[in-house]
Amino acid sequence: MEIAALLTDWITQLNGIVWGPLMLVLILGTGFVLMVGLRLMPIAKIGYGFRMLWAGRDKQGDGDISPFNALMSSLAATIGTGNIAGVATAIFLGGPGALFWMWMTALVGMATKYAEAVLAVHFRETDENGNKVGGPMYYIKNGLSSRFAWLGTSFAIFGALAGFGIGNTIQANSVADVMQSNLGVPPLMTGIVIAVLVAMVLIGGIKRIAEVAGRIVPFMAVSYVVAGLVILMMHISQLPAAFELVFVSAFSPVAATGGFAGAAVWAAIRFGVARGVFSNEAGLGSAPIAHAAATTDSPIRQGTIAMLGTFIDTLIVCTITGMVIIVSGAWTSGETGASLSSMAFESALPGFGGFIVAFGLSIFAFTTILGWSIYGEKCVTYLFGVRSIVPFRILWILAVPLGAVANLSFIWLVADTLNALMAIPNLIALLLLSPVVFKLTRDYFADKQ
């Protein structure tokens, strides 16, 4: 127990450093610099992005998966417990104002995600198996001088480790928690079932994962959004007050009320940004690994598709979860994580609201485990070559039931810390390579005109 306590204390201290003011400035600042350098293009071209997404159902160049399925694979990894448990945790720790800072993270994050995908496709390689591979480690390796090689290696190490937290054990743990509280299913049983299902898909590699994601993600996202909108329409008279609470709480402390312990403005900013990044992954460098495999001949087209991931994930799905938690009054209950979201939906839709969250979270988490397996596998392959793929997949499957029975607070702590550690080399690379992104973008849209 003493070793566990020391480890927890050490990681807590490290977390406080990596998620300190400098990290929040780096994440928001990088997104802001990119957004300004792109002259607000990610916001202005949202409609264009959706047109490219629709056209991207078919192959448009070299690659392994369609541009549409590349986004679905990315969304499979991003739309997960961050949208249900993550939003709830942010509000529990930072108050309703945390939702505002999640929005801010997403707005500038669209530029970040765009730049990541553009660089991933522009600097991608072909591996020993003939597959297209890319991501931060490759655009650092091929876009920057050799003295920055350590940044690419650092990203790959932290990315491989982070996957077991953000993309695996946390997902399994949240599903086990919500299945136990709603249906009385033992956590280990939940973990074993998920592990078996994941194993069945992983055998087919990235193409199988992309096909499954392309079918499941649109259905699950639309279903969850519709259920949330029904609840918000039922509480439409309370929406103006709820939005006012979000904006006021973003800039002023929230007093303790009910089971809510109260929160300072710093807490709203810190947990809003941290959980926002956890949810949409803008700046982490994970999503471009999926977009690098897209069958496209244009980095810019894939970039406009990629930025939709942040828009859909945070500005739509997370907003609905957060507003349901606020209008239902559940945010003052003292509950946190998936249980808080479940309580909010259940109080608004008695009898089946909790089941909506349980089902949605289960599907979200399952696809997130699949999506993040791509990221972890590509990081490990970068470090050790294609011979490491099979051992990695075995470890990935074994980690699922272990995560289902582990301590949730410790897992969140480790995942948060690893997220920051993998984001740092990626954000540095994005700033250094931003002139490449700006030039490619200017040339592309100049040709279009």
LUMMI-355036 format. One line per 10 residues: number of its first residue (from 1); their letters; for each residue y, x, z negated of C-alpha. Coordinates in Angstrom, 3 decimals. Layout:
BEGIN
NUM = a = Y/X/Z ~ ...
end
This chain:
BEGIN
1 = meiaalltdw = 0.000/0.000/0.000 ~ 2.379/2.872/-0.783 ~ 1.859/4.354/2.691 ~ 2.506/0.939/4.286 ~ 5.668/0.494/2.197 ~ 6.905/3.977/3.133 ~ 6.181/3.348/6.815 ~ 8.010/0.014/6.695 ~ 10.972/1.627/4.918 ~ 11.121/4.471/7.464
11 = itqlngivwg = 10.973/2.136/10.477 ~ 13.594/-0.126/8.843 ~ 15.954/2.839/8.539 ~ 15.274/3.890/12.135 ~ 15.838/0.297/13.280 ~ 19.212/0.250/11.523 ~ 20.196/3.390/13.439 ~ 18.952/2.438/16.918 ~ 20.339/-1.101/16.627 ~ 23.593/0.112/15.106
21 = plmlvlilgt = 27.076/-0.324/16.627 ~ 26.560/2.418/19.230 ~ 23.466/0.713/20.653 ~ 25.179/-2.665/20.939 ~ 28.153/-1.008/22.632 ~ 25.771/0.809/25.012 ~ 23.935/-2.380/26.017 ~ 26.994/-4.601/26.403 ~ 29.118/-1.722/27.739 ~ 26.618/-0.772/30.455
31 = gfvlmvglrl = 26.402/-4.391/31.588 ~ 30.199/-4.685/31.549 ~ 30.698/-1.468/33.562 ~ 28.140/-2.625/36.140 ~ 29.620/-6.130/36.328 ~ 33.134/-4.755/36.885 ~ 31.891/-2.146/39.380 ~ 30.087/-4.900/41.288 ~ 33.271/-7.017/41.160 ~ 31.479/-9.923/39.453
41 = mpiakigygf = 29.028/-10.138/42.367 ~ 26.040/-11.194/40.165 ~ 27.954/-14.293/39.034 ~ 29.489/-15.038/42.442 ~ 26.161/-14.660/44.274 ~ 23.892/-16.776/42.023 ~ 23.493/-19.291/44.863 ~ 22.630/-16.485/47.290 ~ 20.055/-15.211/44.810 ~ 18.313/-18.590/44.694
51 = rmlwagrdkq = 18.252/-18.715/48.520 ~ 16.677/-15.248/48.606 ~ 14.166/-16.365/45.966 ~ 13.115/-19.347/48.102 ~ 12.878/-17.174/51.219 ~ 10.974/-14.575/49.181 ~ 7.847/-16.702/48.980 ~ 6.746/-14.744/52.073 ~ 6.418/-10.985/52.553 ~ 9.561/-9.262/53.834
61 = gdgdispfna = 8.495/-5.605/54.090 ~ 6.275/-3.011/52.416 ~ 4.911/-3.742/48.956 ~ 2.060/-5.377/47.067 ~ 3.365/-8.791/45.917 ~ 5.851/-11.267/47.401 ~ 9.502/-11.128/46.211 ~ 8.999/-14.600/44.685 ~ 5.914/-13.509/42.741 ~ 7.720/-10.336/41.656
71 = lmsslaatig = 10.303/-12.519/39.881 ~ 7.560/-14.786/38.522 ~ 5.750/-11.711/37.135 ~ 9.020/-10.576/35.574 ~ 9.689/-14.056/34.161 ~ 6.095/-14.221/32.939 ~ 6.914/-11.208/30.791 ~ 10.391/-12.367/29.701 ~ 9.858/-16.090/29.073 ~ 7.778/-15.795/25.928
81 = tgniagvata = 8.147/-15.880/22.192 ~ 11.697/-14.548/22.574 ~ 12.688/-17.951/23.955 ~ 11.094/-19.888/21.101 ~ 10.500/-17.630/18.095 ~ 13.179/-15.075/19.021 ~ 16.010/-17.601/19.309 ~ 14.936/-19.199/16.023 ~ 14.831/-15.817/14.279 ~ 18.300/-14.927/15.622
91 = iflggpgalf = 19.771/-18.179/14.266 ~ 17.919/-17.779/10.940 ~ 19.304/-14.249/10.447 ~ 22.685/-14.497/12.169 ~ 23.556/-18.191/12.082 ~ 24.396/-20.429/15.077 ~ 26.920/-17.822/16.291 ~ 24.013/-15.591/17.289 ~ 23.431/-17.943/20.235 ~ 26.923/-17.125/21.578
101 = wmwmtalvgm = 26.155/-13.396/21.511 ~ 22.854/-14.071/23.294 ~ 24.920/-15.718/26.054 ~ 27.270/-12.730/26.276 ~ 24.297/-10.386/26.494 ~ 22.873/-12.492/29.325 ~ 26.111/-12.672/31.344 ~ 26.563/-8.907/31.517 ~ 22.775/-8.558/31.556 ~ 22.660/-10.169/34.998
111 = atkyaeavla = 24.484/-7.105/36.368 ~ 22.153/-4.809/34.434 ~ 19.004/-6.526/35.734 ~ 20.407/-6.485/39.280 ~ 21.092/-2.743/39.121 ~ 17.647/-2.035/37.653 ~ 15.857/-3.821/40.496 ~ 18.049/-2.265/43.208 ~ 17.285/1.239/41.922 ~ 13.595/0.429/41.376
121 = vhfretdeng = 13.084/-0.594/45.019 ~ 15.379/2.134/46.410 ~ 13.601/4.987/44.587 ~ 10.019/3.632/44.466 ~ 6.926/5.646/45.436 ~ 3.375/4.994/46.631 ~ 0.641/5.951/44.130 ~ -2.838/7.418/44.695 ~ -4.272/3.925/45.189 ~ -1.709/3.048/47.866
131 = nkvggpmyyi = 0.302/0.719/45.603 ~ 4.110/0.675/45.404 ~ 5.315/1.892/41.989 ~ 8.798/2.153/40.561 ~ 10.981/1.566/37.532 ~ 13.232/3.670/35.294 ~ 10.879/6.666/35.171 ~ 10.880/6.818/38.980 ~ 14.599/6.261/39.576 ~ 15.306/8.886/36.919
141 = knglssrfaw = 12.842/11.283/38.599 ~ 13.973/10.641/42.187 ~ 17.626/9.758/41.648 ~ 18.737/12.328/39.071 ~ 18.351/16.109/38.903 ~ 15.322/17.758/37.284 ~ 17.195/18.379/34.039 ~ 16.976/14.638/33.370 ~ 13.180/14.536/33.803 ~ 12.717/14.253/30.036
151 = lgtsfaifga = 14.521/10.899/30.143 ~ 11.895/9.487/32.506 ~ 9.059/10.789/30.344 ~ 10.714/9.379/27.209 ~ 11.040/5.967/28.837 ~ 7.385/5.963/29.885 ~ 6.217/6.901/26.363 ~ 8.394/4.327/24.599 ~ 7.634/1.711/27.274 ~ 3.865/2.140/26.875
161 = lagfgignti = 4.139/1.849/23.080 ~ 6.695/-0.991/23.139 ~ 4.387/-3.066/25.302 ~ 1.862/-3.310/22.491 ~ 4.613/-4.786/20.311 ~ 6.979/-6.946/22.376 ~ 4.444/-7.774/25.078 ~ 1.174/-8.084/23.198 ~ 0.801/-8.296/19.411 ~ 4.002/-10.313/18.811
171 = qansvadvmq = 2.950/-12.811/21.466 ~ -0.537/-13.197/19.985 ~ 0.856/-13.410/16.454 ~ 3.361/-16.152/17.330 ~ 0.708/-18.228/19.101 ~ -1.687/-17.812/16.156 ~ 1.062/-18.888/13.749 ~ 2.031/-22.004/15.674 ~ -1.608/-22.975/16.405 ~ -2.494/-22.655/12.739
181 = snlgvpplmt = 0.512/-24.660/11.526 ~ 0.122/-27.433/14.131 ~ -3.627/-27.598/14.777 ~ -5.223/-25.663/11.898 ~ -6.857/-23.123/14.244 ~ -7.752/-19.828/12.438 ~ -5.578/-16.916/13.714 ~ -8.556/-14.710/14.587 ~ -10.067/-17.466/16.731 ~ -6.771/-17.830/18.614
191 = giviavlvam = -6.631/-14.071/19.147 ~ -10.161/-13.872/20.512 ~ -9.624/-16.765/22.952 ~ -6.399/-15.211/24.286 ~ -8.090/-11.803/24.596 ~ -10.926/-13.271/26.689 ~ -8.500/-15.097/28.998 ~ -6.346/-11.968/29.402 ~ -9.430/-9.878/30.227 ~ -10.437/-12.325/32.959
201 = vliggikria = -7.070/-11.921/34.715 ~ -6.565/-8.178/34.134 ~ -9.679/-7.351/36.171 ~ -7.728/-8.246/39.327 ~ -4.759/-5.965/38.577 ~ -1.125/-6.613/39.531 ~ -1.931/-8.821/42.531 ~ -4.070/-11.201/40.438 ~ -1.474/-11.240/37.652 ~ 1.302/-12.003/40.166
211 = evagrivpfm = -0.709/-14.869/41.703 ~ -1.388/-16.411/38.271 ~ 2.274/-15.980/37.271 ~ 3.459/-17.530/40.524 ~ 1.527/-20.692/39.710 ~ 1.990/-20.991/35.939 ~ 5.568/-19.804/35.310 ~ 7.484/-22.428/37.360 ~ 5.409/-25.253/35.869 ~ 5.678/-24.115/32.252
221 = avsyvvaglv = 9.403/-23.331/32.440 ~ 10.311/-26.683/34.004 ~ 8.116/-28.615/31.535 ~ 9.687/-26.928/28.503 ~ 13.223/-27.347/29.838 ~ 12.666/-31.058/30.554 ~ 11.315/-31.657/27.015 ~ 14.329/-29.850/25.538 ~ 16.788/-31.781/27.707 ~ 15.238/-35.082/26.593
231 = ilmmhisqlp = 15.894/-34.119/22.953 ~ 19.467/-33.027/23.713 ~ 20.147/-36.314/25.530 ~ 18.878/-38.154/22.446 ~ 21.460/-36.216/20.393 ~ 24.198/-36.166/23.028 ~ 26.863/-37.336/20.575 ~ 26.190/-34.265/18.425 ~ 26.432/-31.720/21.243 ~ 30.235/-31.156/21.085
241 = aafelvfvsa = 30.008/-30.381/17.342 ~ 26.989/-28.140/17.944 ~ 28.787/-26.084/20.596 ~ 31.855/-25.852/18.350 ~ 29.619/-24.548/15.539 ~ 28.199/-21.891/17.881 ~ 31.641/-20.654/18.997 ~ 33.207/-20.739/15.520 ~ 30.198/-19.019/13.910 ~ 30.326/-16.249/16.519
251 = fspvaatggf = 33.659/-15.035/15.117 ~ 33.641/-16.144/11.480 ~ 31.089/-15.896/8.626 ~ 28.743/-18.834/7.988 ~ 28.394/-19.956/4.376 ~ 24.994/-20.559/2.804 ~ 23.822/-24.142/3.302 ~ 20.450/-25.725/2.538 ~ 17.784/-23.112/3.146 ~ 20.157/-20.979/5.247
261 = agaavwaair = 21.225/-17.893/3.312 ~ 24.554/-17.433/5.084 ~ 25.504/-14.755/7.631 ~ 28.361/-12.395/8.394 ~ 29.877/-12.037/11.870 ~ 28.170/-8.647/12.224 ~ 24.789/-10.319/11.666 ~ 25.530/-12.870/14.397 ~ 26.426/-10.089/16.835 ~ 23.567/-7.774/15.884
271 = fgvargvfsn = 20.766/-10.349/15.940 ~ 22.239/-12.267/18.882 ~ 22.338/-9.134/21.048 ~ 18.996/-7.771/19.775 ~ 17.133/-11.055/20.298 ~ 18.972/-11.643/23.585 ~ 17.709/-8.309/24.891 ~ 14.256/-9.049/23.447 ~ 14.221/-12.323/25.371 ~ 15.696/-11.436/28.780
281 = eaglgsapia = 14.901/-7.671/28.672 ~ 18.082/-6.775/30.587 ~ 18.591/-3.077/29.979 ~ 15.104/-2.398/28.651 ~ 13.928/-1.219/32.052 ~ 10.767/-3.322/32.026 ~ 11.464/-5.918/34.736 ~ 12.246/-3.404/37.527 ~ 8.650/-2.161/37.239 ~ 7.506/-5.548/38.584
291 = haaattdspi = 10.281/-5.800/41.193 ~ 9.396/-2.340/42.549 ~ 6.088/-3.783/43.807 ~ 7.779/-6.524/45.862 ~ 7.117/-6.748/49.602 ~ 10.747/-6.268/50.596 ~ 12.739/-4.014/52.908 ~ 15.995/-4.526/50.999 ~ 16.781/-3.300/47.453 ~ 19.838/-5.610/47.381
301 = rqgtiamlgt = 17.890/-8.760/48.265 ~ 15.385/-8.000/45.512 ~ 18.252/-7.248/43.121 ~ 19.815/-10.673/43.664 ~ 16.415/-12.239/42.984 ~ 15.889/-10.107/39.880 ~ 19.201/-11.073/38.254 ~ 18.064/-14.723/38.254 ~ 15.503/-13.763/35.621 ~ 18.249/-13.218/33.024
311 = fidtlivcti = 20.069/-16.398/34.073 ~ 16.941/-18.567/33.818 ~ 15.561/-16.935/30.671 ~ 18.610/-16.889/28.409 ~ 21.318/-19.144/29.833 ~ 18.834/-21.977/30.434 ~ 15.636/-21.677/28.351 ~ 17.055/-19.922/25.247 ~ 20.109/-22.196/25.222 ~ 17.922/-25.290/25.148
321 = tgmviivsga = 15.816/-23.935/22.272 ~ 18.904/-22.918/20.300 ~ 20.743/-26.200/20.800 ~ 17.666/-28.245/19.799 ~ 17.422/-26.177/16.588 ~ 21.120/-26.801/15.852 ~ 21.451/-30.507/16.746 ~ 18.257/-31.353/14.844 ~ 19.687/-29.707/11.696 ~ 16.512/-27.628/11.329
331 = wtsgetgasl = 18.515/-24.370/11.259 ~ 19.410/-25.010/7.588 ~ 15.773/-25.610/6.575 ~ 14.966/-22.010/5.604 ~ 12.187/-21.822/8.193 ~ 12.196/-19.012/10.766 ~ 10.390/-17.909/13.918 ~ 8.189/-20.265/15.909 ~ 7.823/-22.549/12.872 ~ 11.580/-23.276/12.950
341 = ssmafesalp = 11.487/-24.199/16.644 ~ 8.399/-26.326/16.039 ~ 10.123/-28.138/13.153 ~ 13.209/-28.795/15.310 ~ 11.213/-30.316/18.173 ~ 8.970/-32.287/15.800 ~ 11.922/-33.794/13.909 ~ 13.461/-34.934/17.205 ~ 10.194/-36.129/18.768 ~ 7.937/-37.109/15.830
351 = gfggfivafg = 4.244/-36.994/16.598 ~ 4.298/-34.676/19.572 ~ 7.409/-32.447/19.400 ~ 5.447/-29.810/17.494 ~ 2.676/-29.929/20.089 ~ 5.223/-29.285/22.871 ~ 6.256/-26.066/21.132 ~ 2.663/-25.114/20.362 ~ 1.576/-25.635/23.972 ~ 4.731/-24.086/25.465
361 = lsifafttil = 4.541/-21.049/23.200 ~ 0.840/-20.563/23.953 ~ 1.374/-20.581/27.717 ~ 4.570/-18.520/27.490 ~ 2.879/-15.913/25.304 ~ -0.224/-15.742/27.494 ~ 1.822/-15.017/30.626 ~ 3.986/-12.539/28.702 ~ 0.869/-10.586/27.688 ~ -0.139/-10.524/31.367
371 = gwsiygekcv = 3.326/-9.512/32.586 ~ 3.743/-6.760/30.016 ~ 0.300/-5.389/30.830 ~ 1.786/-4.425/34.223 ~ 4.661/-2.588/32.540 ~ 2.482/-0.750/30.038 ~ -0.061/0.162/32.705 ~ 2.580/1.608/35.042 ~ 4.116/3.650/32.193 ~ 0.707/5.043/31.226
381 = tylfgvrsiv = -0.105/5.741/34.892 ~ 3.168/7.665/35.256 ~ 2.181/9.825/32.289 ~ -1.559/10.300/32.888 ~ -2.367/9.164/36.438 ~ -4.519/6.306/37.764 ~ -7.558/7.433/35.744 ~ -5.840/6.016/32.637 ~ -5.768/2.430/33.961 ~ -9.198/1.280/32.694
391 = pfrilwilav = -8.845/2.785/29.165 ~ -5.372/1.221/28.905 ~ -6.653/-2.242/29.876 ~ -9.426/-2.042/27.272 ~ -6.935/-1.094/24.526 ~ -4.580/-3.844/25.705 ~ -7.282/-6.509/25.370 ~ -8.412/-5.231/21.935 ~ -4.828/-5.321/20.625 ~ -4.539/-9.093/21.155
401 = plgavanlsf = -6.805/-10.314/18.288 ~ -5.437/-7.554/16.019 ~ -1.907/-8.832/16.631 ~ -2.974/-12.397/15.897 ~ -3.901/-11.553/12.290 ~ -1.215/-8.911/11.564 ~ 1.968/-9.256/9.474 ~ 4.682/-10.896/11.585 ~ 7.740/-9.330/9.957 ~ 6.359/-5.795/10.345
411 = iwlvadtlna = 5.451/-6.394/14.005 ~ 8.936/-7.738/14.795 ~ 10.442/-4.671/13.101 ~ 8.355/-2.216/15.129 ~ 8.933/-4.112/18.395 ~ 12.705/-4.276/17.854 ~ 12.803/-0.537/17.186 ~ 10.692/0.398/20.224 ~ 12.805/-1.878/22.442 ~ 15.907/0.110/21.565
421 = lmaipnlial = 14.140/3.447/22.071 ~ 12.995/2.525/25.585 ~ 16.391/1.018/26.464 ~ 18.368/4.180/25.686 ~ 17.044/6.421/28.538 ~ 17.201/3.487/30.950 ~ 20.825/2.622/30.129 ~ 21.857/6.269/30.484 ~ 20.185/6.383/33.911 ~ 21.877/3.132/35.007
431 = lllspvvfkl = 25.316/4.523/34.162 ~ 24.625/7.810/35.949 ~ 23.204/6.067/39.027 ~ 25.748/3.213/39.120 ~ 27.614/4.762/42.119 ~ 24.376/4.411/44.134 ~ 24.128/0.719/43.203 ~ 27.788/0.073/44.065 ~ 27.511/1.789/47.475 ~ 24.258/0.051/48.470
441 = trdyfadkq = 25.772/-3.300/47.462 ~ 29.051/-2.752/49.343 ~ 27.229/-1.652/52.502 ~ 24.792/-4.575/52.393 ~ 27.392/-7.327/52.013 ~ 29.762/-5.605/54.476 ~ 26.998/-5.791/57.082 ~ 26.401/-9.461/56.220 ~ 30.078/-10.231/56.862
end
